[in-house]
């Protein structure tokens, strides 16, 4: 939802497109995980990486970069990816 809103309001929608693509990859990872496909971990890694990279780029662009927020986001993403790997 954040990516769609940003695509409508920003003049440079590239980070929003990146975030939307990451979200789509993460959703595909969930579907593949349910279907017991072997590449769900890769999709989760790419999706979380895209979302985190877009969030970092947005923070840098807006001038309100909070490192703690991004460290927590990356840590939660890594936990999610580990969860895909284990299950």
ABEGO torsion letter per residue (X at the ends): XAAAAAAAABABAAAAAAAAAAAAAAAAAAAAAAAGBAAAAAAAAAAAAAAAAAAAAAAAAAGBBBAAAAAAAAAAAAAAAAAAAAX
